[in-house]
């Protein structure tokens, strides 16, 4: 299961912006965004008082990020490794089971909406920072 954000920088014939600064700014914005997403997904809701389950924190440990740029395309990905937490889809995936939603677990659909808030503005500010 993964969440990916991709931004492409279009090169102009007569650049009005320093492409390196734009790519660097967008890379930082996307890196900050997926790191915030990772922090959110690693935050566990309070354990229900009726639960006897002892939490292992393996779901929190399953999250990793990757940020990179290739040919003007900046991409950031947040991934939960199912080899570490094979139940990740039921707990936080798009097909999240109702009990986990009731307990208060974040899921990837809600996470995407949360991370989208202000992303365009932050990306635009990064692009504007590359203006010459």
C-alpha positions as CSV (number, residue, x, y, z in Angstrom):
1,X,0.0,0.0,0.0
2,X,1.4,3.4,-0.9
3,X,0.6,7.0,-1.3
4,X,2.5,8.9,-4.0
5,X,2.8,12.6,-4.9
6,X,4.3,13.5,-8.2
7,X,5.2,17.0,-9.6
8,X,6.7,17.6,-13.0
9,X,8.8,20.7,-13.7
10,X,8.3,21.8,-17.3
11,X,11.5,23.3,-18.8
12,X,11.0,26.5,-20.8
13,X,13.0,27.5,-23.9
14,X,14.0,30.7,-22.2
15,X,13.9,29.9,-18.5
16,X,12.4,32.5,-16.3
17,X,13.3,30.5,-13.3
18,X,16.3,28.6,-12.0
19,X,15.2,25.0,-12.6
20,X,17.6,23.7,-10.0
21,X,16.1,26.0,-7.3
22,X,12.6,25.0,-8.4
23,X,13.4,21.3,-8.2
24,X,15.2,21.7,-4.9
25,X,12.2,23.7,-3.5
26,X,9.6,21.2,-4.7
27,X,11.7,18.3,-3.4
28,X,11.8,19.9,0.1
29,X,8.0,20.5,0.0
30,X,7.2,16.9,-1.0
31,X,9.8,15.5,1.4
32,X,8.2,17.5,4.3
33,X,4.7,16.4,3.1
34,X,5.5,12.7,3.1
35,X,7.4,12.9,6.4
36,X,4.3,14.6,8.0
37,X,2.2,11.8,6.5
38,X,4.6,9.2,8.0
39,X,4.3,10.8,11.4
40,X,0.5,10.8,11.1
41,X,0.4,7.1,10.1
42,X,2.7,6.2,12.9
43,X,0.4,7.8,15.5
44,X,-1.7,5.2,17.1
45,X,-5.2,6.0,18.5
46,X,-5.8,5.2,22.2
47,X,-6.3,1.5,22.8
48,X,-10.0,0.7,23.5
49,X,-10.5,-0.2,27.2
50,X,-12.1,-3.5,26.1
51,X,-9.1,-4.6,24.1
52,X,-6.7,-7.2,25.4
53,X,-4.4,-6.9,22.3
54,X,-0.8,-6.0,23.1
55,X,0.4,-3.5,20.5
56,X,3.7,-4.5,18.8
57,X,4.2,-1.1,16.9
58,X,5.0,-3.1,13.8
59,X,2.5,-1.1,11.7
60,X,4.4,2.1,12.7
61,X,7.7,0.5,11.8
62,X,6.3,-0.6,8.4
63,X,6.2,3.0,7.0
64,X,9.0,4.4,4.9
65,X,9.4,7.3,2.5
66,X,11.2,7.9,-0.8
67,X,11.8,11.2,-2.4
68,X,13.6,11.8,-5.7
69,X,13.9,13.7,-8.9
70,X,14.4,12.3,-12.4
71,X,14.4,14.4,-15.5
72,X,12.5,17.3,-13.9
73,X,9.9,15.0,-12.2
74,X,9.9,15.2,-8.5
75,X,8.1,12.3,-6.7
76,X,7.6,11.5,-3.1
77,X,6.1,8.2,-1.9
78,X,5.0,7.0,1.5
79,X,4.7,3.2,1.7
80,X,3.7,0.6,4.3
81,X,5.6,-2.6,3.8
82,X,3.2,-5.6,4.0
83,X,6.1,-7.9,4.8
84,X,6.4,-6.1,8.1
85,X,2.7,-5.5,8.7
86,X,0.6,-7.9,6.6
87,X,-2.6,-6.5,8.1
88,X,-1.9,-2.9,7.0
89,X,-4.7,-2.9,4.4
90,X,-7.4,-3.9,7.0
91,X,-6.2,-1.4,9.6
92,X,-5.3,1.7,7.5
93,X,-5.9,0.9,3.9
94,X,-8.6,2.0,1.5
95,X,-10.6,-1.0,2.5
96,X,-10.2,-0.2,6.2
97,X,-12.4,-2.4,8.4
98,X,-15.1,-0.5,10.3
99,X,-13.8,-1.5,13.7
100,X,-10.5,0.3,13.0
101,X,-12.2,3.4,11.7
102,X,-14.4,3.4,14.9
103,X,-11.3,3.2,17.1
104,X,-9.8,6.2,15.3
105,X,-7.1,4.8,13.0
106,X,-6.1,7.2,10.2
107,X,-6.5,5.6,6.7
108,X,-4.7,6.4,3.5
109,X,-7.8,8.1,1.9
110,X,-8.1,10.5,4.8
111,X,-4.4,11.0,4.9
112,X,-4.3,12.0,1.2
113,X,-7.0,14.6,1.9
114,X,-5.1,15.9,5.0
115,X,-1.8,16.1,3.1
116,X,-3.4,17.8,0.1
117,X,-4.4,20.8,2.3
118,X,-2.1,23.6,1.5
119,X,0.2,21.5,-0.7
120,X,-0.5,23.5,-3.9
121,X,0.3,26.7,-2.0
122,X,3.5,25.3,-0.6
123,X,4.5,24.0,-4.0
124,X,3.8,27.4,-5.6
125,X,5.8,29.2,-3.0
126,X,8.7,26.8,-3.7
127,X,8.4,27.6,-7.4
128,X,8.2,31.3,-6.8
129,X,11.4,31.0,-4.7
130,X,13.1,29.8,-7.9
131,X,12.2,32.9,-9.9
132,X,15.1,34.9,-11.4
